[in-house]
Amino acid sequence: MTQENNTNTIILGIGNILLGDEGVGCHVINFIENNYIWDGINIVDGGTGGFHLLSYFRDYSKMIIIDATMDGKQVGTVSILEPKYASDFPTALSAHDIGLRDLIETAVLSGGLPKIILITISIEKIQNMVMTLSPEIEKSILNVVKKIEKILKIN
């Protein structure tokens, strides 16, 4: 596989795997780790977010964040955004919305943001105590990976 220079790049999956489809960001990370080798790219399961992830915003120049969103789009829709400020992040991020927004705002205040590409997967609802993905969300994982390959210019 040919790959453009992606050193200093991180792919960060966010989500709670105990809440079904809401954990899709972590499931994508697990899928990538088990099926791909992308040299020079740090791949991290960020769980439900939180301030322990703040150093990643300082340590990397390019960050791809993968998260579920309840945005009313068809379940499994994969969208790409390039937010520049905390206010540019969708208001409909799922259960950990406040934590991720707080993290972004803190990163801005403590020195700015790297180039961020946010990949969201539209979900219908948060399921309590379900560790599997719905079939529609499961099918979206490969679509997310293809979009990441395109962003990273991996072919």
Protein Blocks (a to p, Z undefined) as FASTA:
>chain_A
ZZddfehiacddeddfknojmlmmmmmmmmmmmmpccehiacddekjgpjklmmmmmmpc
bdcddddddehpaehiacddddfbfklpcfkbcfklmmmmmmmmmmmmnnpaaddddddd
ddfbdcehiabdcfklmmmmmmmmmmmmmmnopZZ
